[in-house]
Amino acid sequence: MTQDRFGAFCRHCDVAIGGASGGVLAGLTFAAKDNFEVAGFTCCAGNPDWLRTHAPAATTARALSMLLEAGANLVGKTILDELAYSLAGDNIHYGAPINPRAPDRTTGGSSSGSAAAVAGTLCDFALGSDTGGSVRVPASFCGLFGIRPTYGIVPTSGMVPHVPSADTAGWFARDARTLRRVGEVLLGALPHPAAPQRLMILDDLWAIAAADVRQAARPAVHRLGDMVGSVGHAIVCPQGLDGWCGAYGTITGYEAWSNHGGWIERVQPRFAPAIAARYEAAARITADDYRTALRVRGDARARLDAILTPGAVACMPTTPFPAPLRGRADTPAGRTALMAVTCIASLCELPQVNIPAAAVDGCPVGLSLLGPRGADRMLLDLAARLGL
């Protein structure tokens, strides 16, 4: 394992695997969030009781294997929030990785260690999972490029499930070219769409962001508009985002409990209070609640399809505020504000790329590109052209 100055890597295992010689990613190093299986090793998924009650993996997660086959060298597994059920970047069992760009601030989660490893130059890129923002939030807080791909495009086999209808495998890099280079492997045969002709500014999402975030991001938004050419404005949800955010929370809770409720009842694992409270609430969600939330999700998808017509790309704040102070990240108000922004791509299966566009009081602030389903390569190309 590479020397760890930021508490990014798991201490329960020392995984290092060389990539295939001559691959397109040869010479690059990467880390993988410890909810991606590696043959012969046991994921802890951020919880020691999970580690204790699960056997070593028989096979390696497909996304991780694709990177090794392309020549990248795995240098370690990284810490995450427990069972990926948090955006805070803290773990009571394994600690909170240090944010190299703002050491007194959180990294964000749940892909906390992966973000810290990349931001701290411990590896060239890192694999993370994103269900409700777990790549996008740490990318914004740590000043990284990061992508949540179109749902279903990157294989999630061999990844510990959280919310199967929203789980994706994403990745971080310090520069847009490396992010795109990794995408050439993980996005497979996904076509290269034409460059966008219209930029849609999502006004209600920008209204959620703090005033200093809007001001700091304004030059990047203007530059992006000049690049694309035509600029328009849209309201994502005229009725207000609370309903969509609530529906996403219901879907998350129902599927998370369906996945792990039996294990939780049998093992009685030691959870942080916030994580325990989420699972306790999840256990009370009914099938009728879930079906109602799925109908709301259908409405959200129809609305975003109407905004993101062919040739359009949207821009939005990745997070409504910069990284909170360490130890103060997992508050109900903060999580609700984050989820109001991050739930859009999660509900609608859309690709989203974070660009480290600005800073507030020395802390990174991310600008996001949001595209139609399957527009991942277009977003990566646009991020590289923006050159921030």
N, C-alpha and C positions, 0 to 999 in steps of 0.2 A: 504494500500500500504506500502511496506517495505520502510525504510528510504533511501532516494535517495541522495547519495553523488556525483553523477556523471552526473546529469541531464539526466538520461536515460529514465525516465518514463513520460508518458503523464500527463499533469496537468488538462486536461479537463474532465477526468473520473477517478474514483477510483474503479477498478475492482479487486476483490479478490474472488476466487471460490475454495473451497476445493475439492480435488479429491476423488474418490471412495475409500472406505476402503479396504485394503488387496490387492490392485493391484500391478502389478510388478514394478511400479514406485512409490509406496507408500513411503512417507518420502522425496521425491524430490520436490523442488520448481522450478517453471519456469515462464518466462515472454513471452509475445506474441507481436510481431510487430503489430502496430495499423493499419494494413490492413487486419487483420483476424477478422471476425465478432464475437461478443459475444451477445447472445440474450438479448435484452433490452437496449443495448448500441449502440451508433453511432460511427463508425470509423471516424477519421478525415483524415486518409490517408496522413497525413503530411501537410494538407492545411485547414485553418479555413473556407474557403468558401465551401469546400466539407462537412465539419462538419455541417455547417449552412443549407445546401440544401439537406441533406439526413436524412431519418428517422431512428430511432433505428432498429437494426436488429431483425428479427423475429426468426432466428435460429442462432446457433453457428457454426462456421466453422468446417468442419469435422475433420481436422487434430488436431485442438485444443480440440475438444470433445474426440478424441481418447486418448489424453494425460490425460485428466481428468478421463476418464473411466478406465485408467490404474493406477490411484491413485496419479498422480502428482497434486500439488497444484499451481494454478495460482495466482501470486502475483501482477500482473499489466500488463498494455499495454505500449509499448515502442515507442518512437519517431522514425520517419523515414524521409528520404528525400521526398520532395513533390511528391506524386503519384508514388513513387519508381523510379523516372526517373533521378537518379543521383548516382554516386559512391563516392561522396565527403564527406558525413557524416555531412553536414551542412544544417540548415533549418532557413530561415530568420524569420519565424513566431514563432518557438518554441525553437530555439537555437541549438547549436552543443553539443551533449554529450561529456563528457571528456573521453579521452582514458586513462584508469587506468594504462596501461603499459608504456605510453609515454604521459604525460599530456599536453605537448606543441605541440603534433601532433594530426592530425585528427584520428577519429575512422575508417574512410571510411564509405561508405553507399551502398545501401540505408538502410540496417538493422542496423543503427548506435546505436540506443538505446538498442537493443537486445544484441549487442556485448559488449557495455559498462556495461550493467547489469551483464553479466556473468563474464567478465574480472574483474569487481569490486566486485565480490563475493556477489552481491545482490540477486542472485538466482543460482540454480545449473545448469540450462540449459535454453536456450531461443529459441523460434520459430522465424524464419525469412523467408522472401521470397527471391528467387534468380532467376532473369531473365537473366541479363547480368553480374552477379558477385556480387550481393548484399548480399550474405552470405560469399562468398569466399574472397572478398577484406577486409571486416572488420575483418574476422578471421585472415587473414595474418597480418593486421596492429595492431591488439590488442593481438596477441599471443595466439590465441585460436584454438582448433580443430573445424572444421566446415565442413558441407557437403551440396553440391548441389546434390540431388538424381537424378537418372534416370528420365527423363521427363515422367510424367504420373503415376509414382509409388505411390507417396504420394498424397492423395486427395487435390485439391485446391478449392473445393466447399466452398463458404463462404469467399473466399479471394478476395479483390478488384482486379480486373484484370488489368494487364498492357500490356503484350504481350502474348496472350493466347497460341501461339505455342511455347513459351519458358518459361513461368512462372512455377516455382516449389516452393514447401514448404520445406525449409531446416532448420537446427538447429545448435546451438553452444554449446560447453561444454569446461570446462577447462582441461579435461582429456579424453583420448581415450575410456576408459571403459564406462564412462557416455555417450559419443557420441554413442557408440555401444548399450548400454542399451536402449536408446531412440529409436534407430533404430529397436530394436526387436518389438517395438510397431508400429511405423509409416511405416515400410517396409512390414508389414503384412506377407503374405505367400510367399514372394520372397525367392527363394531357396538359400541355402548356397553353392556357387560354390567351387571347389577345390582351394587350394592355388596356386598362380601364379608360373609358371616355368621360365618366361622370363621377364626381366625388359627392357623396351624401353626408352632410354633417348632421349627426343625430342630436337634436337640440335638447330633448328631455334628459338624455344621459349626461350631456355637458352641464345641464342645470343642477344635477346631483353633485358634481364636483365642487370642491372648495374654490373660492374666488382666486386664491393664489395659484392653484393648479391650472385653472382656465387661462390665467394671464401667462404663466410660464410656458404653456403648451401652444399659445397662439402663434408664435412665429413658425413652428413646425407645421401647424395646420395650414397656414397661408402658403408655405412652401409646397406642401402637398397639393393644395388646390392649384397652384401655378403649374405643377408638373402634369396633373391630370387634365386640366384645361377647363372643364365645365364643373361648376359647383352648385349644388342644391342643398336644401334643408328638409329634414323630415322629423316628425314626432313618432317615436317607436310605438308608444302605447298611449293614445289620447286619454284613456280612462285612468291612467296612472299605473305605475309599475308594481304596486303592492300586490296586486292579484297574480301577476306572473311570478313574482318572487315567492309568494306563498305557495303557488302550485309547484314550483320547482322544489321547494322545501319538502312538500308532501311526497313528491315522487322520490326524492332522495331518501327520506326517512323510510318509506315503505320498502323500497328495494334494498336499502342497506340492512334493514331488519330481516328481510327475506333471505339475504345472503348469510348473515352472521348471527341472527337471533338464537338459533339452536345452539351454536357454539357458546354464545354469551350465557345462556341459561345453564348450560352444562358446566362450564369452566368457572364462571363468576370471575372474570378477569379484573385486574386492577386497572382502572381507567382514571385519567384526570377528571375532576368534577364536571368540566364542561362537556367532555366526550361522553361520560356516563349519562349526563342529562339528555344529550341528543339521542342516545339509544333508548333511554327510558321513554322519551316522547315518541320515538319511532315505533316502539312496540304498541302504541295506542292508535296508530293510524289504521283505518279500516279499508277494506277493499273498495267500498263505495267512495271514500275520500280519494283513493288513488284514481278511480275511474273519472271522477270529477276533475281532478288535476290533469289527467291526460287530455280531456276535452279542452281545457285552457291551453295546454301545450299545442294542440292542433290550431287553435286560434292564433297563438303567437307565431307559429311557423307560417301561416297564411299571411300574416301582417309583414313579416320580414321578407317573404318571397315577393310581396308587392313593392317593397322598398328597394330590394337588391335585384332589380331587373337586369337582363343581360347588358354588360358593359359598365355596370355600376360597382363601386366600392364605397364602403362607409368608414368614417373615422369617429372615434369616441375615446373618452378617457379609459385607460385600463383599470385604474383605481381612482376613487374620488378624493384621495388624500395620499400624501407620502407615507412611508413606513412609520407606524407608531413606535414609541419607545419600547424597548425590551421589557417583557413582563406585563405590558398593558395592551396587548394586541387583541386578546380574545374576549372582547366585550360584546354584549348583545347589539348595541347600537352600531359598533364598528362592523360587525359581521353582517348586519342587515344592509348597511350602506354598500359594502362590498358586493353582496349578493345581488343587489338591485342592478348593478352594472354587469357582473359576470354571468348572471343567469341567462342572458340573451343568447349567447352562443351555445350554452349548455342545453337550453330548451329546444333550440332550432337546428342543432347539428351542424353549426356553421364553423368555418375556419376563422381563426383570429390570431393575428401576429402583434406582439408588443414590440414597440420601438422605444429605446431610451431617449426620449425627445427633449427633456428639460430637467430642471432641478428646482426645488423649493427649499430654501434655507440649507443648501448643500446636500439635500436628500434627493435621490432620483425620482422622477415622475414619468410614467409611461404613457405614450400615445398608441392607440390600437387601430389597426386596419381590420375591418370585418368584411368578409366576402361571401358570395353565394356558395352553396355546397359544391365542393370540387374545385374551388378557385384557389387552392392552397399555393400552387406554384406562382400564380399571378401575384398573390400577396407577398411571397418571398422575393420575387423579382422587384416589386415596387419598393419594398423595404430596402433592398440593396441599392436601388436607384436613388432613394432619398438621401442615403449617405450620411446619416447622422451618427 
